[in-house]
Amino acid sequence: RANILKEVQIMRGLNHPGIVRLLNFTESREHYFLTLELMEGGELFHQIVKLTYFSEELSRHVILQVAHGIRYLHEEKGVVHRDIKPENILFESIPIIPSKIADFGLSKIVWDQDTMTPCGTVGYTAPEIVKDERYSKSVDMWALGCVLYTLLCGFPPFYDESIHVLTEKVAKGYYTFLSPWWDDISASSKDLITHLLDVDPEKRYTIDEFLAHPWCKAKPAPSAVTPGTMDSLNLKPVPRYMP
């Protein structure tokens, strides 16, 4: 009950176009009912599965909406989400693709403090969490880097069938820009991801540094994210990565 009420308390205090709104909360003796705004487009994860990967223009359009939501959480509400991943980024509708952050079950109000509670999804979890070290809002920036990486190539930067091996990869920050999937993706996007997936949280980009990066400020190509682009991205037949 305490966890549900904490999630409700956090969500009631949030009001941002990049965050799914809590419309109502009721409870009975046995159940809790959270009514959230309807996101008819579904999960970002399912769109990645459907399309294989996103163009840089579409990736930028989506990730900037997520980033502005994170900035609101970090700078205005002192909230760390702690579970940013494609399954928790929802589309309002397709193909207009407004995207919003959902699922605040692991969120916590920290402001500028550190915490040590283990949480999150290992493939998107920062090294300091898997190493049971103190961590801060910068864990959301690591996860943002993982999401951007996944958007651009169609698979996450850290993956292994063995949870032990996966945890080791995350702890050491071991990932690569695999060929041929990354051959035609810009150096600027790779530079941005490198600054997000820095194992040192003190060196890792903050949300404002992310938004100031040249890749985020690039002007979209004409009609890059207009209605219909979700089904007309001119995707090349690149095979799926099977680790």
The 8 nearest C-alpha neighbors of each residue, nearest first, counted from 0:
[[1, 3, 2, 4, 5, 31, 30, 6],
 [0, 2, 4, 3, 5, 6, 7, 8],
 [3, 1, 5, 0, 4, 6, 104, 105],
 [4, 2, 6, 0, 5, 1, 7, 104],
 [3, 5, 7, 1, 6, 2, 8, 0],
 [4, 6, 8, 2, 3, 7, 1, 9],
 [5, 7, 3, 9, 104, 4, 8, 103],
 [8, 6, 4, 10, 5, 9, 11, 3],
 [7, 9, 5, 11, 6, 10, 4, 12],
 [8, 10, 6, 7, 12, 11, 5, 13],
 [11, 9, 7, 13, 12, 8, 21, 6],
 [12, 10, 8, 9, 13, 7, 21, 14],
 [11, 13, 10, 9, 8, 14, 76, 7],
 [14, 12, 10, 11, 15, 9, 20, 18],
 [15, 13, 12, 16, 20, 18, 11, 10],
 [14, 16, 17, 18, 13, 68, 71, 19],
 [17, 15, 18, 14, 99, 68, 19, 64],
 [16, 18, 99, 68, 15, 64, 100, 65],
 [17, 19, 100, 99, 15, 16, 68, 20],
 [18, 20, 101, 99, 100, 36, 21, 17],
 [21, 19, 36, 35, 22, 18, 14, 10],
 [20, 22, 35, 23, 34, 10, 11, 36],
 [23, 21, 35, 34, 20, 36, 24, 33],
 [22, 24, 34, 21, 33, 25, 35, 32],
 [25, 23, 33, 32, 34, 26, 22, 31],
 [26, 24, 32, 31, 33, 23, 27, 34],
 [27, 25, 31, 30, 32, 28, 24, 29],
 [28, 26, 30, 29, 31, 25, 32, 24],
 [27, 29, 30, 26, 31, 25, 0, 32],
 [28, 30, 27, 31, 26, 32, 0, 25],
 [31, 29, 27, 26, 28, 32, 25, 0],
 [30, 32, 26, 25, 27, 33, 29, 24],
 [31, 33, 25, 24, 26, 34, 30, 23],
 [34, 32, 24, 23, 35, 31, 25, 21],
 [33, 35, 23, 22, 21, 24, 32, 36],
 [36, 34, 21, 22, 20, 33, 37, 19],
 [35, 37, 20, 19, 38, 22, 21, 34],
 [36, 38, 39, 35, 91, 19, 34, 40],
 [39, 37, 91, 40, 90, 41, 89, 36],
 [38, 40, 92, 91, 41, 37, 90, 93],
 [39, 41, 92, 90, 91, 93, 38, 42],
 [42, 40, 89, 90, 39, 38, 43, 45],
 [43, 41, 89, 44, 45, 86, 88, 90],
 [42, 44, 85, 46, 45, 88, 89, 86],
 [45, 43, 85, 42, 86, 47, 46, 48],
 [44, 46, 48, 47, 42, 43, 49, 41],
 [45, 47, 49, 43, 48, 44, 50, 42],
 [48, 46, 44, 50, 51, 49, 45, 52],
 [49, 47, 45, 51, 46, 50, 44, 153],
 [48, 50, 46, 47, 51, 45, 52, 44],
 [49, 51, 47, 52, 48, 46, 53, 234],
 [52, 50, 153, 47, 48, 49, 53, 239],
 [53, 51, 153, 152, 50, 47, 150, 151],
 [54, 52, 151, 150, 58, 57, 55, 50],
 [55, 53, 57, 56, 58, 151, 232, 52],
 [56, 54, 58, 57, 59, 53, 151, 184],
 [57, 55, 59, 54, 58, 219, 223, 60],
 [56, 58, 60, 54, 59, 55, 224, 53],
 [59, 57, 55, 61, 60, 56, 53, 62],
 [58, 60, 56, 62, 57, 61, 63, 55],
 [59, 61, 57, 58, 63, 62, 56, 64],
 [62, 60, 58, 59, 64, 63, 57, 98],
 [61, 63, 65, 59, 64, 60, 58, 66],
 [64, 62, 66, 65, 61, 60, 59, 67],
 [63, 65, 67, 62, 66, 61, 17, 98],
 [64, 66, 62, 68, 63, 67, 17, 69],
 [67, 65, 63, 69, 68, 64, 62, 70],
 [68, 66, 70, 64, 69, 65, 63, 71],
 [67, 69, 17, 65, 71, 66, 70, 18],
 [70, 68, 66, 72, 71, 67, 73, 65],
 [69, 71, 67, 73, 72, 68, 74, 206],
 [70, 72, 68, 75, 69, 74, 73, 67],
 [73, 71, 78, 69, 76, 70, 75, 74],
 [74, 72, 77, 70, 78, 71, 76, 75],
 [73, 75, 71, 70, 77, 72, 76, 110],
 [74, 76, 71, 72, 73, 77, 70, 78],
 [75, 77, 72, 78, 73, 74, 71, 110],
 [78, 110, 76, 73, 108, 109, 74, 72],
 [77, 79, 108, 72, 73, 76, 107, 109],
 [78, 80, 136, 107, 106, 81, 73, 108],
 [79, 81, 106, 82, 78, 103, 105, 139],
 [82, 80, 79, 106, 119, 105, 139, 83],
 [83, 81, 119, 80, 84, 120, 105, 139],
 [82, 84, 142, 81, 87, 139, 80, 143],
 [83, 85, 87, 86, 146, 82, 123, 142],
 [86, 84, 44, 43, 88, 87, 146, 42],
 [85, 87, 44, 42, 84, 88, 43, 89],
 [88, 86, 101, 85, 84, 100, 102, 89],
 [87, 89, 100, 85, 43, 99, 86, 42],
 [90, 88, 42, 99, 41, 98, 43, 87],
 [91, 89, 98, 40, 92, 41, 96, 97],
 [90, 92, 38, 40, 39, 97, 98, 96],
 [93, 91, 40, 39, 90, 96, 95, 94],
 [94, 92, 95, 96, 40, 90, 91, 229],
 [93, 95, 226, 96, 227, 229, 92, 228],
 [96, 94, 93, 226, 92, 97, 225, 224],
 [97, 95, 93, 94, 92, 90, 98, 91],
 [96, 98, 91, 90, 95, 92, 99, 61],
 [99, 97, 90, 89, 96, 91, 61, 64],
 [98, 100, 17, 18, 89, 88, 19, 65],
 [99, 101, 18, 88, 19, 87, 17, 89],
 [100, 102, 87, 19, 88, 103, 18, 99],
 [103, 101, 104, 87, 100, 105, 82, 19],
 [102, 104, 106, 105, 6, 101, 80, 10],
 [103, 105, 6, 102, 106, 2, 3, 5],
 [106, 104, 103, 81, 80, 82, 107, 118],
 [107, 105, 80, 103, 79, 104, 81, 78],
 [106, 108, 79, 78, 109, 105, 80, 81],
 [107, 109, 78, 77, 110, 79, 106, 76],
 [108, 110, 112, 77, 78, 111, 107, 79],
 [77, 109, 111, 112, 108, 78, 73, 76],
 [112, 110, 109, 113, 135, 77, 136, 73],
 [111, 113, 109, 110, 135, 114, 134, 136],
 [114, 112, 135, 134, 133, 111, 109, 115],
 [113, 115, 133, 134, 116, 135, 112, 109],
 [114, 116, 133, 134, 117, 132, 131, 113],
 [115, 117, 114, 118, 128, 131, 133, 134],
 [118, 116, 128, 115, 131, 119, 129, 132],
 [119, 117, 116, 81, 105, 120, 128, 82],
 [118, 120, 82, 81, 124, 121, 117, 105],
 [119, 121, 123, 124, 122, 82, 118, 84],
 [120, 122, 124, 123, 119, 166, 129, 165],
 [121, 123, 157, 120, 124, 158, 165, 155],
 [124, 122, 142, 121, 120, 145, 84, 125],
 [123, 125, 121, 120, 122, 119, 142, 126],
 [124, 126, 138, 127, 128, 141, 123, 129],
 [127, 125, 170, 129, 128, 169, 130, 198],
 [126, 128, 132, 130, 125, 129, 134, 131],
 [127, 129, 131, 130, 126, 125, 132, 117],
 [128, 130, 126, 131, 127, 170, 166, 125],
 [129, 131, 127, 128, 132, 126, 170, 166],
 [132, 130, 128, 129, 127, 115, 133, 117],
 [133, 131, 127, 130, 128, 115, 134, 129],
 [132, 134, 115, 114, 113, 127, 131, 135],
 [133, 135, 113, 114, 127, 115, 132, 128],
 [134, 136, 113, 137, 138, 114, 112, 133],
 [135, 137, 79, 138, 139, 73, 134, 140],
 [136, 138, 140, 139, 135, 200, 141, 205],
 [139, 137, 141, 136, 140, 125, 135, 142],
 [138, 140, 142, 137, 141, 136, 81, 143],
 [141, 139, 143, 137, 142, 138, 195, 144],
 [140, 142, 144, 138, 195, 143, 196, 139],
 [141, 143, 145, 123, 139, 144, 140, 83],
 [144, 142, 140, 146, 141, 145, 139, 147],
 [145, 143, 195, 147, 141, 142, 192, 146],
 [144, 146, 142, 148, 143, 147, 123, 149],
 [145, 147, 149, 143, 148, 144, 84, 150],
 [148, 146, 150, 144, 149, 145, 143, 151],
 [147, 149, 145, 151, 146, 150, 144, 155],
 [150, 148, 155, 154, 153, 146, 147, 151],
 [151, 149, 147, 148, 53, 153, 52, 152],
 [150, 152, 148, 53, 149, 52, 153, 147],
 [151, 153, 52, 149, 150, 154, 180, 148],
 [152, 154, 52, 149, 51, 150, 151, 47],
 [153, 155, 149, 152, 156, 240, 148, 150],
 [156, 154, 149, 157, 145, 148, 158, 153],
 [157, 155, 174, 145, 148, 158, 154, 149],
 [158, 156, 155, 122, 174, 169, 165, 168],
 [157, 159, 165, 122, 155, 156, 160, 242],
 [158, 160, 165, 161, 164, 162, 242, 157],
 [159, 161, 162, 158, 165, 164, 242, 163],
 [160, 162, 164, 159, 163, 165, 166, 158],
 [161, 163, 165, 164, 166, 160, 159, 121],
 [162, 164, 166, 161, 165, 167, 159, 168],
 [165, 163, 167, 161, 166, 162, 168, 159],
 [166, 164, 162, 159, 168, 167, 163, 158],
 [165, 167, 169, 163, 164, 168, 162, 170],
 [168, 166, 170, 164, 165, 169, 171, 163],
 [169, 167, 173, 165, 171, 166, 170, 172],
 [168, 170, 172, 166, 171, 167, 126, 165],
 [169, 171, 126, 167, 168, 172, 166, 129],
 [172, 170, 168, 173, 169, 167, 198, 126],
 [173, 171, 169, 170, 198, 168, 174, 196],
 [172, 174, 168, 171, 169, 175, 157, 170],
 [173, 175, 156, 172, 157, 176, 168, 169],
 [176, 174, 177, 173, 156, 157, 178, 181],
 [177, 175, 181, 178, 174, 180, 189, 156],
 [176, 178, 175, 181, 180, 179, 182, 174],
 [179, 177, 180, 181, 182, 176, 175, 183],
 [178, 180, 182, 181, 177, 237, 183, 176],
 [181, 179, 178, 182, 152, 177, 237, 183],
 [180, 182, 184, 178, 179, 183, 176, 177],
 [183, 181, 179, 178, 184, 180, 177, 185],
 [182, 184, 181, 185, 180, 179, 186, 178],
 [183, 185, 181, 182, 186, 188, 55, 151],
 [186, 184, 187, 188, 183, 189, 55, 181],
 [185, 187, 189, 188, 190, 184, 191, 183],
 [186, 188, 190, 185, 189, 214, 191, 213],
 [187, 189, 191, 190, 185, 186, 214, 192],
 [190, 188, 186, 192, 191, 187, 193, 185],
 [191, 189, 187, 193, 188, 192, 186, 194],
 [190, 192, 188, 194, 189, 193, 187, 195],
 [191, 193, 195, 189, 144, 194, 190, 196],
 [192, 194, 190, 196, 191, 195, 189, 197],
 [195, 193, 191, 192, 197, 196, 203, 204],
 [194, 196, 192, 144, 141, 203, 193, 204],
 [197, 195, 193, 141, 194, 144, 192, 198],
 [196, 198, 203, 199, 195, 194, 193, 202],
 [197, 199, 172, 200, 126, 196, 171, 203],
 [198, 200, 197, 201, 202, 203, 127, 126],
 [201, 199, 203, 202, 198, 137, 197, 138],
 [200, 202, 199, 203, 204, 137, 198, 197],
 [203, 201, 200, 199, 204, 197, 194, 198],
 [204, 202, 200, 197, 195, 201, 194, 199],
 [205, 203, 195, 208, 194, 209, 202, 206],
 [206, 204, 208, 207, 209, 203, 137, 140],
 [205, 207, 209, 208, 70, 210, 204, 140],
 [208, 206, 210, 209, 205, 211, 70, 204],
 [209, 207, 211, 205, 206, 210, 204, 212],
 [208, 210, 206, 207, 212, 211, 204, 205],
 [209, 211, 207, 208, 212, 215, 206, 216],
 [212, 210, 208, 209, 207, 213, 215, 216],
 [211, 213, 209, 215, 214, 210, 208, 216],
 [214, 212, 216, 215, 217, 211, 187, 210],
 [215, 213, 217, 216, 212, 187, 188, 191],
 [216, 214, 213, 212, 217, 210, 59, 211],
 [215, 217, 213, 214, 218, 212, 211, 210],
 [218, 216, 214, 215, 213, 219, 59, 212],
 [217, 219, 216, 220, 215, 56, 214, 221],
 [220, 218, 56, 223, 217, 221, 224, 222],
 [219, 221, 223, 222, 218, 56, 224, 217],
 [222, 220, 223, 219, 224, 225, 218, 56],
 [221, 223, 225, 224, 220, 219, 228, 226],
 [224, 222, 220, 221, 225, 56, 219, 57],
 [225, 223, 222, 228, 57, 226, 56, 60],
 [224, 226, 222, 223, 228, 227, 95, 94],
 [227, 225, 94, 95, 228, 224, 229, 93],
 [226, 228, 229, 94, 230, 225, 231, 95],
 [227, 229, 231, 230, 232, 226, 224, 225],
 [228, 230, 227, 94, 231, 232, 93, 226],
 [229, 231, 228, 227, 232, 94, 50, 233],
 [232, 230, 228, 233, 229, 227, 234, 226],
 [231, 233, 234, 228, 230, 229, 54, 53],
 [234, 232, 231, 235, 230, 54, 228, 236],
 [235, 233, 232, 236, 54, 231, 50, 52],
 [234, 236, 237, 233, 232, 238, 51, 52],
 [237, 235, 238, 234, 239, 51, 233, 50],
 [236, 238, 235, 239, 180, 179, 234, 51],
 [239, 237, 236, 240, 180, 51, 241, 235],
 [238, 240, 241, 237, 51, 153, 154, 180],
 [239, 241, 242, 238, 154, 153, 180, 152],
 [240, 242, 239, 154, 238, 158, 159, 153],
 [241, 240, 159, 158, 160, 154, 239, 157]]
